Amino acid sequence: MIETTDQDGVAVLRLSNGPVNALDLDILTELPGVLAAVADAKAVVVTGAGKCFSAGVDLKRIVEDGSDYIEKFIPALGAAALALFEHPKPTVAAVNGHALAGGCVLAAAADVAVMSGGTIGLTELTAGVPFPIVPLEIMRHAVGPQVSTLVLTAKTLKPEEAAAIGLVDEVVAPDDLLPVALKHAAKLGTIRSDVYAFSKQQLQQPARARIDAGDDRQVIEMWSSQATRDFLREFMASLSRR
């Protein structure tokens, strides 16, 4: 589900899970191990297969697999996002299309985000589910006070709009996306690695403290409720009617 290649010492991780690279338990469980396996690379670039970075959580599995699945899924989502967020080497998101909900969180978890098309945003409330603690704090770290607007309006942004609030760092043409992302990665990879890792820890300490103080029990209960499953069924049906 995650394809790994080497580009002159930079590890390129490509999310590959169906047409929109949906985030399910399988791919989320895989991501921390893949990141650990490329720990010796000088930097990491994360992108999506096809024309989408990731359209977010696989809602169909949330509805069909029920509470047992959700009890595993929420911690796996947090662990995957945190593994990218706290990866000690430089990380770059090459956002090649829509990055929605959990996809937006993964893009924001990288040190640098470059985007070439599609839209990006936090659509969880539209789907009727609350934020787990790790995704919320990663987003707060990435965009500061703007996180309230992104969460509560569920607005999706074009690349230029995302750049204006600091959610992405650079907007490029599609053909330039991977070369520009690799250029950023290679440049950051020249920085002394222990100093880079320590500096990331310093910057991320407030977010990490809030994560450590948080608790996802109520989030899991709300995601697992019959009301949420009923809402999600209608939400997915409405999408199919568009």
Biotite code that builds the C-alpha atoms (Angstrom):
import biotite.structure as struc

atoms = struc.array([
    struc.Atom([0.000, 0.000, 0.000], chain_id="A", res_id=1, res_name="MET", atom_name="CA", element="C"),
    struc.Atom([3.027, 2.263, 0.342], chain_id="A", res_id=2, res_name="ILE", atom_name="CA", element="C"),
    struc.Atom([5.541, 2.126, -2.488], chain_id="A", res_id=3, res_name="GLU", atom_name="CA", element="C"),
    struc.Atom([9.100, 3.112, -1.557], chain_id="A", res_id=4, res_name="THR", atom_name="CA", element="C"),
    struc.Atom([11.810, 4.258, -3.942], chain_id="A", res_id=5, res_name="THR", atom_name="CA", element="C"),
    struc.Atom([15.172, 5.948, -3.525], chain_id="A", res_id=6, res_name="ASP", atom_name="CA", element="C"),
    struc.Atom([16.055, 9.182, -5.291], chain_id="A", res_id=7, res_name="GLN", atom_name="CA", element="C"),
    struc.Atom([19.707, 10.008, -4.621], chain_id="A", res_id=8, res_name="ASP", atom_name="CA", element="C"),
    struc.Atom([19.407, 9.230, -0.932], chain_id="A", res_id=9, res_name="GLY", atom_name="CA", element="C"),
    struc.Atom([15.909, 10.670, -0.501], chain_id="A", res_id=10, res_name="VAL", atom_name="CA", element="C"),
    struc.Atom([13.211, 8.092, 0.277], chain_id="A", res_id=11, res_name="ALA", atom_name="CA", element="C"),
    struc.Atom([10.043, 8.652, -1.758], chain_id="A", res_id=12, res_name="VAL", atom_name="CA", element="C"),
    struc.Atom([6.948, 7.093, -0.179], chain_id="A", res_id=13, res_name="LEU", atom_name="CA", element="C"),
    struc.Atom([3.909, 6.831, -2.439], chain_id="A", res_id=14, res_name="ARG", atom_name="CA", element="C"),
    struc.Atom([0.512, 6.152, -0.868], chain_id="A", res_id=15, res_name="LEU", atom_name="CA", element="C"),
    struc.Atom([-1.264, 3.604, -3.060], chain_id="A", res_id=16, res_name="SER", atom_name="CA", element="C"),
    struc.Atom([-4.685, 2.469, -1.856], chain_id="A", res_id=17, res_name="ASN", atom_name="CA", element="C"),
    struc.Atom([-7.359, 2.561, -4.509], chain_id="A", res_id=18, res_name="GLY", atom_name="CA", element="C"),
    struc.Atom([-8.356, 5.515, -6.649], chain_id="A", res_id=19, res_name="PRO", atom_name="CA", element="C"),
    struc.Atom([-8.210, 8.132, -3.848], chain_id="A", res_id=20, res_name="VAL", atom_name="CA", element="C"),
    struc.Atom([-5.608, 6.605, -1.507], chain_id="A", res_id=21, res_name="ASN", atom_name="CA", element="C"),
    struc.Atom([-8.131, 6.238, 1.288], chain_id="A", res_id=22, res_name="ALA", atom_name="CA", element="C"),
    struc.Atom([-6.778, 5.866, 4.807], chain_id="A", res_id=23, res_name="LEU", atom_name="CA", element="C"),
    struc.Atom([-7.806, 2.580, 6.358], chain_id="A", res_id=24, res_name="ASP", atom_name="CA", element="C"),
    struc.Atom([-6.383, 0.512, 9.195], chain_id="A", res_id=25, res_name="LEU", atom_name="CA", element="C"),
    struc.Atom([-4.047, -1.367, 6.866], chain_id="A", res_id=26, res_name="ASP", atom_name="CA", element="C"),
    struc.Atom([-2.232, 1.595, 5.327], chain_id="A", res_id=27, res_name="ILE", atom_name="CA", element="C"),
    struc.Atom([-2.101, 3.477, 8.626], chain_id="A", res_id=28, res_name="LEU", atom_name="CA", element="C"),
    struc.Atom([-0.584, 0.486, 10.381], chain_id="A", res_id=29, res_name="THR", atom_name="CA", element="C"),
    struc.Atom([1.990, 0.183, 7.589], chain_id="A", res_id=30, res_name="GLU", atom_name="CA", element="C"),
    struc.Atom([3.181, 3.796, 7.580], chain_id="A", res_id=31, res_name="LEU", atom_name="CA", element="C"),
    struc.Atom([5.159, 3.900, 10.874], chain_id="A", res_id=32, res_name="PRO", atom_name="CA", element="C"),
    struc.Atom([7.092, 0.774, 9.876], chain_id="A", res_id=33, res_name="GLY", atom_name="CA", element="C"),
    struc.Atom([7.887, 2.165, 6.440], chain_id="A", res_id=34, res_name="VAL", atom_name="CA", element="C"),
    struc.Atom([9.166, 5.391, 7.983], chain_id="A", res_id=35, res_name="LEU", atom_name="CA", element="C"),
    struc.Atom([11.333, 3.407, 10.405], chain_id="A", res_id=36, res_name="ALA", atom_name="CA", element="C"),
    struc.Atom([12.711, 1.378, 7.507], chain_id="A", res_id=37, res_name="ALA", atom_name="CA", element="C"),
    struc.Atom([13.924, 4.525, 5.714], chain_id="A", res_id=38, res_name="VAL", atom_name="CA", element="C"),
    struc.Atom([15.478, 6.073, 8.833], chain_id="A", res_id=39, res_name="ALA", atom_name="CA", element="C"),
    struc.Atom([18.892, 6.134, 7.154], chain_id="A", res_id=40, res_name="ASP", atom_name="CA", element="C"),
    struc.Atom([17.662, 8.187, 4.185], chain_id="A", res_id=41, res_name="ALA", atom_name="CA", element="C"),
    struc.Atom([18.758, 11.812, 4.301], chain_id="A", res_id=42, res_name="LYS", atom_name="CA", element="C"),
    struc.Atom([15.135, 12.965, 3.853], chain_id="A", res_id=43, res_name="ALA", atom_name="CA", element="C"),
    struc.Atom([11.658, 11.659, 3.023], chain_id="A", res_id=44, res_name="VAL", atom_name="CA", element="C"),
    struc.Atom([9.107, 12.739, 0.408], chain_id="A", res_id=45, res_name="VAL", atom_name="CA", element="C"),
    struc.Atom([5.507, 11.534, 0.785], chain_id="A", res_id=46, res_name="VAL", atom_name="CA", element="C"),
    struc.Atom([3.123, 11.694, -2.172], chain_id="A", res_id=47, res_name="THR", atom_name="CA", element="C"),
    struc.Atom([0.102, 9.879, -3.575], chain_id="A", res_id=48, res_name="GLY", atom_name="CA", element="C"),
    struc.Atom([-0.308, 7.444, -6.445], chain_id="A", res_id=49, res_name="ALA", atom_name="CA", element="C"),
    struc.Atom([-2.481, 8.632, -9.311], chain_id="A", res_id=50, res_name="GLY", atom_name="CA", element="C"),
    struc.Atom([-4.148, 12.016, -9.199], chain_id="A", res_id=51, res_name="LYS", atom_name="CA", element="C"),
    struc.Atom([-4.941, 12.237, -5.484], chain_id="A", res_id=52, res_name="CYS", atom_name="CA", element="C"),
    struc.Atom([-2.740, 12.634, -2.412], chain_id="A", res_id=53, res_name="PHE", atom_name="CA", element="C"),
    struc.Atom([-5.375, 11.167, -0.084], chain_id="A", res_id=54, res_name="SER", atom_name="CA", element="C"),
    struc.Atom([-9.092, 11.863, 0.168], chain_id="A", res_id=55, res_name="ALA", atom_name="CA", element="C"),
    struc.Atom([-9.023, 10.879, 3.817], chain_id="A", res_id=56, res_name="GLY", atom_name="CA", element="C"),
    struc.Atom([-10.516, 8.140, 5.947], chain_id="A", res_id=57, res_name="VAL", atom_name="CA", element="C"),
    struc.Atom([-12.144, 5.116, 4.313], chain_id="A", res_id=58, res_name="ASP", atom_name="CA", element="C"),
    struc.Atom([-15.625, 5.869, 5.654], chain_id="A", res_id=59, res_name="LEU", atom_name="CA", element="C"),
    struc.Atom([-17.123, 2.726, 4.153], chain_id="A", res_id=60, res_name="LYS", atom_name="CA", element="C"),
    struc.Atom([-14.982, 0.583, 6.450], chain_id="A", res_id=61, res_name="ARG", atom_name="CA", element="C"),
    struc.Atom([-15.907, 2.753, 9.438], chain_id="A", res_id=62, res_name="ILE", atom_name="CA", element="C"),
    struc.Atom([-19.584, 2.014, 8.774], chain_id="A", res_id=63, res_name="VAL", atom_name="CA", element="C"),
    struc.Atom([-19.240, -1.644, 7.799], chain_id="A", res_id=64, res_name="GLU", atom_name="CA", element="C"),
    struc.Atom([-16.628, -2.833, 10.307], chain_id="A", res_id=65, res_name="ASP", atom_name="CA", element="C"),
    struc.Atom([-18.078, -1.129, 13.363], chain_id="A", res_id=66, res_name="GLY", atom_name="CA", element="C"),
    struc.Atom([-16.789, -0.435, 16.848], chain_id="A", res_id=67, res_name="SER", atom_name="CA", element="C"),
    struc.Atom([-14.075, -3.115, 17.010], chain_id="A", res_id=68, res_name="ASP", atom_name="CA", element="C"),
    struc.Atom([-12.497, -1.646, 13.886], chain_id="A", res_id=69, res_name="TYR", atom_name="CA", element="C"),
    struc.Atom([-12.828, 1.926, 15.167], chain_id="A", res_id=70, res_name="ILE", atom_name="CA", element="C"),
    struc.Atom([-11.144, 1.073, 18.472], chain_id="A", res_id=71, res_name="GLU", atom_name="CA", element="C"),
    struc.Atom([-8.085, 0.025, 16.449], chain_id="A", res_id=72, res_name="LYS", atom_name="CA", element="C"),
    struc.Atom([-8.425, 2.659, 13.744], chain_id="A", res_id=73, res_name="PHE", atom_name="CA", element="C"),
    struc.Atom([-8.336, 5.816, 15.892], chain_id="A", res_id=74, res_name="ILE", atom_name="CA", element="C"),
    struc.Atom([-5.037, 4.896, 17.632], chain_id="A", res_id=75, res_name="PRO", atom_name="CA", element="C"),
    struc.Atom([-3.578, 3.780, 14.285], chain_id="A", res_id=76, res_name="ALA", atom_name="CA", element="C"),
    struc.Atom([-4.497, 7.118, 12.707], chain_id="A", res_id=77, res_name="LEU", atom_name="CA", element="C"),
    struc.Atom([-2.770, 8.950, 15.541], chain_id="A", res_id=78, res_name="GLY", atom_name="CA", element="C"),
    struc.Atom([0.302, 6.709, 15.428], chain_id="A", res_id=79, res_name="ALA", atom_name="CA", element="C"),
    struc.Atom([0.708, 7.102, 11.655], chain_id="A", res_id=80, res_name="ALA", atom_name="CA", element="C"),
    struc.Atom([0.338, 10.877, 11.690], chain_id="A", res_id=81, res_name="ALA", atom_name="CA", element="C"),
    struc.Atom([2.674, 11.166, 14.675], chain_id="A", res_id=82, res_name="LEU", atom_name="CA", element="C"),
    struc.Atom([5.294, 8.944, 13.023], chain_id="A", res_id=83, res_name="ALA", atom_name="CA", element="C"),
    struc.Atom([5.459, 11.336, 10.077], chain_id="A", res_id=84, res_name="LEU", atom_name="CA", element="C"),
    struc.Atom([5.212, 14.454, 12.248], chain_id="A", res_id=85, res_name="PHE", atom_name="CA", element="C"),
    struc.Atom([8.066, 13.360, 14.529], chain_id="A", res_id=86, res_name="GLU", atom_name="CA", element="C"),
    struc.Atom([10.247, 11.609, 11.947], chain_id="A", res_id=87, res_name="HIS", atom_name="CA", element="C"),
    struc.Atom([13.730, 12.895, 12.802], chain_id="A", res_id=88, res_name="PRO", atom_name="CA", element="C"),
    struc.Atom([14.848, 13.478, 9.219], chain_id="A", res_id=89, res_name="LYS", atom_name="CA", element="C"),
    struc.Atom([13.435, 16.209, 6.943], chain_id="A", res_id=90, res_name="PRO", atom_name="CA", element="C"),
    struc.Atom([10.023, 15.351, 5.490], chain_id="A", res_id=91, res_name="THR", atom_name="CA", element="C"),
    struc.Atom([8.305, 16.877, 2.453], chain_id="A", res_id=92, res_name="VAL", atom_name="CA", element="C"),
    struc.Atom([4.710, 16.311, 1.326], chain_id="A", res_id=93, res_name="ALA", atom_name="CA", element="C"),
    struc.Atom([4.304, 16.388, -2.452], chain_id="A", res_id=94, res_name="ALA", atom_name="CA", element="C"),
    struc.Atom([0.556, 17.013, -2.596], chain_id="A", res_id=95, res_name="VAL", atom_name="CA", element="C"),
    struc.Atom([-0.415, 15.867, -6.083], chain_id="A", res_id=96, res_name="ASN", atom_name="CA", element="C"),
    struc.Atom([-4.186, 16.295, -5.746], chain_id="A", res_id=97, res_name="GLY", atom_name="CA", element="C"),
    struc.Atom([-6.970, 16.329, -3.179], chain_id="A", res_id=98, res_name="HIS", atom_name="CA", element="C"),
    struc.Atom([-5.744, 16.127, 0.432], chain_id="A", res_id=99, res_name="ALA", atom_name="CA", element="C"),
    struc.Atom([-8.857, 15.967, 2.555], chain_id="A", res_id=100, res_name="LEU", atom_name="CA", element="C"),
    struc.Atom([-9.500, 15.199, 6.232], chain_id="A", res_id=101, res_name="ALA", atom_name="CA", element="C"),
    struc.Atom([-6.819, 12.683, 7.222], chain_id="A", res_id=102, res_name="GLY", atom_name="CA", element="C"),
    struc.Atom([-5.033, 13.384, 3.955], chain_id="A", res_id=103, res_name="GLY", atom_name="CA", element="C"),
    struc.Atom([-4.783, 17.028, 4.928], chain_id="A", res_id=104, res_name="CYS", atom_name="CA", element="C"),
    struc.Atom([-3.383, 15.990, 8.313], chain_id="A", res_id=105, res_name="VAL", atom_name="CA", element="C"),
    struc.Atom([-0.656, 13.886, 6.696], chain_id="A", res_id=106, res_name="LEU", atom_name="CA", element="C"),
    struc.Atom([0.311, 16.778, 4.420], chain_id="A", res_id=107, res_name="ALA", atom_name="CA", element="C"),
    struc.Atom([0.443, 19.120, 7.424], chain_id="A", res_id=108, res_name="ALA", atom_name="CA", element="C"),
    struc.Atom([2.534, 16.611, 9.388], chain_id="A", res_id=109, res_name="ALA", atom_name="CA", element="C"),
    struc.Atom([5.435, 17.050, 6.972], chain_id="A", res_id=110, res_name="ALA", atom_name="CA", element="C"),
    struc.Atom([8.046, 19.753, 7.522], chain_id="A", res_id=111, res_name="ASP", atom_name="CA", element="C"),
    struc.Atom([7.412, 21.222, 4.060], chain_id="A", res_id=112, res_name="VAL", atom_name="CA", element="C"),
    struc.Atom([4.371, 20.837, 1.803], chain_id="A", res_id=113, res_name="ALA", atom_name="CA", element="C"),
    struc.Atom([4.381, 21.466, -1.940], chain_id="A", res_id=114, res_name="VAL", atom_name="CA", element="C"),
    struc.Atom([1.058, 21.300, -3.807], chain_id="A", res_id=115, res_name="MET", atom_name="CA", element="C"),
    struc.Atom([0.215, 21.113, -7.505], chain_id="A", res_id=116, res_name="SER", atom_name="CA", element="C"),
    struc.Atom([-3.570, 20.808, -7.684], chain_id="A", res_id=117, res_name="GLY", atom_name="CA", element="C"),
    struc.Atom([-6.810, 19.648, -6.144], chain_id="A", res_id=118, res_name="GLY", atom_name="CA", element="C"),
    struc.Atom([-8.130, 20.952, -2.851], chain_id="A", res_id=119, res_name="THR", atom_name="CA", element="C"),
    struc.Atom([-7.033, 20.574, 0.747], chain_id="A", res_id=120, res_name="ILE", atom_name="CA", element="C"),
    struc.Atom([-8.960, 20.880, 3.976], chain_id="A", res_id=121, res_name="GLY", atom_name="CA", element="C"),
    struc.Atom([-10.472, 19.347, 7.074], chain_id="A", res_id=122, res_name="LEU", atom_name="CA", element="C"),
    struc.Atom([-13.847, 17.848, 6.183], chain_id="A", res_id=123, res_name="THR", atom_name="CA", element="C"),
    struc.Atom([-14.403, 15.742, 9.308], chain_id="A", res_id=124, res_name="GLU", atom_name="CA", element="C"),
    struc.Atom([-17.335, 17.759, 10.656], chain_id="A", res_id=125, res_name="LEU", atom_name="CA", element="C"),
    struc.Atom([-19.117, 17.508, 7.311], chain_id="A", res_id=126, res_name="THR", atom_name="CA", element="C"),
    struc.Atom([-18.920, 13.735, 7.708], chain_id="A", res_id=127, res_name="ALA", atom_name="CA", element="C"),
    struc.Atom([-20.260, 14.013, 11.251], chain_id="A", res_id=128, res_name="GLY", atom_name="CA", element="C"),
    struc.Atom([-17.168, 12.855, 13.165], chain_id="A", res_id=129, res_name="VAL", atom_name="CA", element="C"),
    struc.Atom([-14.969, 14.705, 15.699], chain_id="A", res_id=130, res_name="PRO", atom_name="CA", element="C"),
    struc.Atom([-11.191, 15.065, 15.626], chain_id="A", res_id=131, res_name="PHE", atom_name="CA", element="C"),
    struc.Atom([-8.883, 12.684, 17.464], chain_id="A", res_id=132, res_name="PRO", atom_name="CA", element="C"),
    struc.Atom([-6.235, 14.453, 19.519], chain_id="A", res_id=133, res_name="ILE", atom_name="CA", element="C"),
    struc.Atom([-3.157, 13.780, 17.360], chain_id="A", res_id=134, res_name="VAL", atom_name="CA", element="C"),
    struc.Atom([-4.603, 15.088, 14.055], chain_id="A", res_id=135, res_name="PRO", atom_name="CA", element="C"),
    struc.Atom([-6.035, 18.142, 15.809], chain_id="A", res_id=136, res_name="LEU", atom_name="CA", element="C"),
    struc.Atom([-2.735, 19.068, 17.454], chain_id="A", res_id=137, res_name="GLU", atom_name="CA", element="C"),
    struc.Atom([-0.747, 18.499, 14.273], chain_id="A", res_id=138, res_name="ILE", atom_name="CA", element="C"),
    struc.Atom([-3.096, 20.886, 12.495], chain_id="A", res_id=139, res_name="MET", atom_name="CA", element="C"),
    struc.Atom([-2.835, 23.429, 15.323], chain_id="A", res_id=140, res_name="ARG", atom_name="CA", element="C"),
    struc.Atom([0.959, 23.238, 15.028], chain_id="A", res_id=141, res_name="HIS", atom_name="CA", element="C"),
    struc.Atom([0.794, 23.681, 11.245], chain_id="A", res_id=142, res_name="ALA", atom_name="CA", element="C"),
    struc.Atom([-1.585, 26.636, 10.952], chain_id="A", res_id=143, res_name="VAL", atom_name="CA", element="C"),
    struc.Atom([-2.029, 28.084, 14.449], chain_id="A", res_id=144, res_name="GLY", atom_name="CA", element="C"),
    struc.Atom([-5.285, 29.991, 15.043], chain_id="A", res_id=145, res_name="PRO", atom_name="CA", element="C"),
    struc.Atom([-6.451, 29.221, 11.496], chain_id="A", res_id=146, res_name="GLN", atom_name="CA", element="C"),
    struc.Atom([-7.203, 25.694, 12.672], chain_id="A", res_id=147, res_name="VAL", atom_name="CA", element="C"),
    struc.Atom([-10.511, 26.836, 14.174], chain_id="A", res_id=148, res_name="SER", atom_name="CA", element="C"),
    struc.Atom([-11.823, 28.027, 10.825], chain_id="A", res_id=149, res_name="THR", atom_name="CA", element="C"),
    struc.Atom([-10.592, 24.922, 9.024], chain_id="A", res_id=150, res_name="LEU", atom_name="CA", element="C"),
    struc.Atom([-12.199, 22.584, 11.569], chain_id="A", res_id=151, res_name="VAL", atom_name="CA", element="C"),
    struc.Atom([-15.496, 24.341, 12.172], chain_id="A", res_id=152, res_name="LEU", atom_name="CA", element="C"),
    struc.Atom([-16.289, 25.351, 8.578], chain_id="A", res_id=153, res_name="THR", atom_name="CA", element="C"),
    struc.Atom([-14.865, 22.220, 6.905], chain_id="A", res_id=154, res_name="ALA", atom_name="CA", element="C"),
    struc.Atom([-13.877, 24.538, 4.061], chain_id="A", res_id=155, res_name="LYS", atom_name="CA", element="C"),
    struc.Atom([-11.667, 23.108, 1.342], chain_id="A", res_id=156, res_name="THR", atom_name="CA", element="C"),
    struc.Atom([-8.951, 25.316, -0.098], chain_id="A", res_id=157, res_name="LEU", atom_name="CA", element="C"),
    struc.Atom([-7.341, 25.625, -3.485], chain_id="A", res_id=158, res_name="LYS", atom_name="CA", element="C"),
    struc.Atom([-3.534, 25.434, -3.457], chain_id="A", res_id=159, res_name="PRO", atom_name="CA", element="C"),
    struc.Atom([-3.090, 29.218, -3.533], chain_id="A", res_id=160, res_name="GLU", atom_name="CA", element="C"),
    struc.Atom([-5.544, 29.653, -0.647], chain_id="A", res_id=161, res_name="GLU", atom_name="CA", element="C"),
    struc.Atom([-3.725, 27.004, 1.359], chain_id="A", res_id=162, res_name="ALA", atom_name="CA", element="C"),
    struc.Atom([-0.412, 28.752, 0.720], chain_id="A", res_id=163, res_name="ALA", atom_name="CA", element="C"),
    struc.Atom([-1.866, 32.045, 1.941], chain_id="A", res_id=164, res_name="ALA", atom_name="CA", element="C"),
    struc.Atom([-2.484, 30.595, 5.425], chain_id="A", res_id=165, res_name="ILE", atom_name="CA", element="C"),
    struc.Atom([0.734, 28.585, 5.566], chain_id="A", res_id=166, res_name="GLY", atom_name="CA", element="C"),
    struc.Atom([-0.886, 25.177, 5.160], chain_id="A", res_id=167, res_name="LEU", atom_name="CA", element="C"),
    struc.Atom([1.323, 24.557, 2.120], chain_id="A", res_id=168, res_name="VAL", atom_name="CA", element="C"),
    struc.Atom([4.661, 26.190, 1.460], chain_id="A", res_id=169, res_name="ASP", atom_name="CA", element="C"),
    struc.Atom([4.791, 26.298, -2.330], chain_id="A", res_id=170, res_name="GLU", atom_name="CA", element="C"),
    struc.Atom([2.410, 25.876, -5.267], chain_id="A", res_id=171, res_name="VAL", atom_name="CA", element="C"),
    struc.Atom([3.854, 24.407, -8.452], chain_id="A", res_id=172, res_name="VAL", atom_name="CA", element="C"),
    struc.Atom([2.769, 22.953, -11.774], chain_id="A", res_id=173, res_name="ALA", atom_name="CA", element="C"),
    struc.Atom([2.006, 19.212, -11.745], chain_id="A", res_id=174, res_name="PRO", atom_name="CA", element="C"),
    struc.Atom([5.091, 18.308, -13.779], chain_id="A", res_id=175, res_name="ASP", atom_name="CA", element="C"),
    struc.Atom([7.275, 20.229, -11.343], chain_id="A", res_id=176, res_name="ASP", atom_name="CA", element="C"),
    struc.Atom([5.849, 18.730, -8.158], chain_id="A", res_id=177, res_name="LEU", atom_name="CA", element="C"),
    struc.Atom([8.189, 15.829, -7.504], chain_id="A", res_id=178, res_name="LEU", atom_name="CA", element="C"),
    struc.Atom([11.343, 17.612, -8.714], chain_id="A", res_id=179, res_name="PRO", atom_name="CA", element="C"),
    struc.Atom([10.598, 20.595, -6.455], chain_id="A", res_id=180, res_name="VAL", atom_name="CA", element="C"),
    struc.Atom([9.760, 18.336, -3.509], chain_id="A", res_id=181, res_name="ALA", atom_name="CA", element="C"),
    struc.Atom([13.006, 16.427, -4.021], chain_id="A", res_id=182, res_name="LEU", atom_name="CA", element="C"),
    struc.Atom([14.923, 19.700, -4.217], chain_id="A", res_id=183, res_name="LYS", atom_name="CA", element="C"),
    struc.Atom([13.498, 20.792, -0.860], chain_id="A", res_id=184, res_name="HIS", atom_name="CA", element="C"),
    struc.Atom([14.271, 17.381, 0.635], chain_id="A", res_id=185, res_name="ALA", atom_name="CA", element="C"),
    struc.Atom([17.829, 17.325, -0.657], chain_id="A", res_id=186, res_name="ALA", atom_name="CA", element="C"),
    struc.Atom([18.525, 20.824, 0.633], chain_id="A", res_id=187, res_name="LYS", atom_name="CA", element="C"),
    struc.Atom([17.142, 20.094, 4.097], chain_id="A", res_id=188, res_name="LEU", atom_name="CA", element="C"),
    struc.Atom([19.046, 16.819, 4.058], chain_id="A", res_id=189, res_name="GLY", atom_name="CA", element="C"),
    struc.Atom([22.353, 18.693, 4.040], chain_id="A", res_id=190, res_name="THR", atom_name="CA", element="C"),
    struc.Atom([21.676, 20.046, 7.541], chain_id="A", res_id=191, res_name="ILE", atom_name="CA", element="C"),
    struc.Atom([23.424, 18.189, 10.356], chain_id="A", res_id=192, res_name="ARG", atom_name="CA", element="C"),
    struc.Atom([20.896, 15.453, 11.147], chain_id="A", res_id=193, res_name="SER", atom_name="CA", element="C"),
    struc.Atom([21.104, 15.482, 14.952], chain_id="A", res_id=194, res_name="ASP", atom_name="CA", element="C"),
    struc.Atom([20.670, 19.253, 15.043], chain_id="A", res_id=195, res_name="VAL", atom_name="CA", element="C"),
    struc.Atom([17.722, 19.060, 12.641], chain_id="A", res_id=196, res_name="TYR", atom_name="CA", element="C"),
    struc.Atom([16.023, 16.361, 14.742], chain_id="A", res_id=197, res_name="ALA", atom_name="CA", element="C"),
    struc.Atom([16.567, 18.277, 17.982], chain_id="A", res_id=198, res_name="PHE", atom_name="CA", element="C"),
    struc.Atom([15.223, 21.487, 16.448], chain_id="A", res_id=199, res_name="SER", atom_name="CA", element="C"),
    struc.Atom([12.069, 19.664, 15.315], chain_id="A", res_id=200, res_name="LYS", atom_name="CA", element="C"),
    struc.Atom([11.582, 18.385, 18.849], chain_id="A", res_id=201, res_name="GLN", atom_name="CA", element="C"),
    struc.Atom([11.902, 21.907, 20.227], chain_id="A", res_id=202, res_name="GLN", atom_name="CA", element="C"),
    struc.Atom([9.335, 23.283, 17.798], chain_id="A", res_id=203, res_name="LEU", atom_name="CA", element="C"),
    struc.Atom([6.921, 20.388, 18.308], chain_id="A", res_id=204, res_name="GLN", atom_name="CA", element="C"),
    struc.Atom([7.137, 20.288, 22.106], chain_id="A", res_id=205, res_name="GLN", atom_name="CA", element="C"),
    struc.Atom([3.898, 22.293, 22.738], chain_id="A", res_id=206, res_name="PRO", atom_name="CA", element="C"),
    struc.Atom([1.948, 20.030, 20.374], chain_id="A", res_id=207, res_name="ALA", atom_name="CA", element="C"),
    struc.Atom([3.472, 16.923, 21.926], chain_id="A", res_id=208, res_name="ARG", atom_name="CA", element="C"),
    struc.Atom([2.575, 18.111, 25.432], chain_id="A", res_id=209, res_name="ALA", atom_name="CA", element="C"),
    struc.Atom([-1.073, 18.633, 24.395], chain_id="A", res_id=210, res_name="ARG", atom_name="CA", element="C"),
    struc.Atom([-1.124, 15.204, 22.736], chain_id="A", res_id=211, res_name="ILE", atom_name="CA", element="C"),
    struc.Atom([0.263, 13.535, 25.861], chain_id="A", res_id=212, res_name="ASP", atom_name="CA", element="C"),
    struc.Atom([-2.379, 15.290, 27.979], chain_id="A", res_id=213, res_name="ALA", atom_name="CA", element="C"),
    struc.Atom([-5.225, 14.346, 25.647], chain_id="A", res_id=214, res_name="GLY", atom_name="CA", element="C"),
    struc.Atom([-7.618, 11.421, 25.663], chain_id="A", res_id=215, res_name="ASP", atom_name="CA", element="C"),
    struc.Atom([-9.478, 9.897, 22.716], chain_id="A", res_id=216, res_name="ASP", atom_name="CA", element="C"),
    struc.Atom([-11.999, 7.825, 24.677], chain_id="A", res_id=217, res_name="ARG", atom_name="CA", element="C"),
    struc.Atom([-14.905, 10.159, 23.909], chain_id="A", res_id=218, res_name="GLN", atom_name="CA", element="C"),
    struc.Atom([-13.785, 10.456, 20.290], chain_id="A", res_id=219, res_name="VAL", atom_name="CA", element="C"),
    struc.Atom([-13.868, 6.674, 19.910], chain_id="A", res_id=220, res_name="ILE", atom_name="CA", element="C"),
    struc.Atom([-17.316, 6.544, 21.536], chain_id="A", res_id=221, res_name="GLU", atom_name="CA", element="C"),
    struc.Atom([-18.677, 9.183, 19.146], chain_id="A", res_id=222, res_name="MET", atom_name="CA", element="C"),
    struc.Atom([-17.153, 7.543, 16.054], chain_id="A", res_id=223, res_name="TRP", atom_name="CA", element="C"),
    struc.Atom([-18.593, 4.171, 17.208], chain_id="A", res_id=224, res_name="SER", atom_name="CA", element="C"),
    struc.Atom([-22.125, 5.366, 17.942], chain_id="A", res_id=225, res_name="SER", atom_name="CA", element="C"),
    struc.Atom([-25.124, 4.249, 15.936], chain_id="A", res_id=226, res_name="GLN", atom_name="CA", element="C"),
    struc.Atom([-25.957, 7.917, 15.281], chain_id="A", res_id=227, res_name="ALA", atom_name="CA", element="C"),
    struc.Atom([-22.572, 8.398, 13.613], chain_id="A", res_id=228, res_name="THR", atom_name="CA", element="C"),
    struc.Atom([-22.938, 5.277, 11.491], chain_id="A", res_id=229, res_name="ARG", atom_name="CA", element="C"),
    struc.Atom([-26.410, 6.359, 10.370], chain_id="A", res_id=230, res_name="ASP", atom_name="CA", element="C"),
    struc.Atom([-25.108, 9.834, 9.529], chain_id="A", res_id=231, res_name="PHE", atom_name="CA", element="C"),
    struc.Atom([-22.180, 8.403, 7.576], chain_id="A", res_id=232, res_name="LEU", atom_name="CA", element="C"),
    struc.Atom([-24.474, 6.149, 5.545], chain_id="A", res_id=233, res_name="ARG", atom_name="CA", element="C"),
    struc.Atom([-26.558, 9.145, 4.504], chain_id="A", res_id=234, res_name="GLU", atom_name="CA", element="C"),
    struc.Atom([-23.437, 11.254, 3.926], chain_id="A", res_id=235, res_name="PHE", atom_name="CA", element="C"),
    struc.Atom([-21.929, 8.651, 1.574], chain_id="A", res_id=236, res_name="MET", atom_name="CA", element="C"),
    struc.Atom([-25.264, 8.222, -0.199], chain_id="A", res_id=237, res_name="ALA", atom_name="CA", element="C"),
    struc.Atom([-25.451, 11.976, -0.753], chain_id="A", res_id=238, res_name="SER", atom_name="CA", element="C"),
    struc.Atom([-21.961, 11.933, -2.271], chain_id="A", res_id=239, res_name="LEU", atom_name="CA", element="C"),
    struc.Atom([-22.959, 9.181, -4.668], chain_id="A", res_id=240, res_name="SER", atom_name="CA", element="C"),
    struc.Atom([-25.995, 11.201, -5.809], chain_id="A", res_id=241, res_name="ARG", atom_name="CA", element="C"),
    struc.Atom([-23.909, 14.221, -6.819], chain_id="A", res_id=242, res_name="ARG", atom_name="CA", element="C"),
])
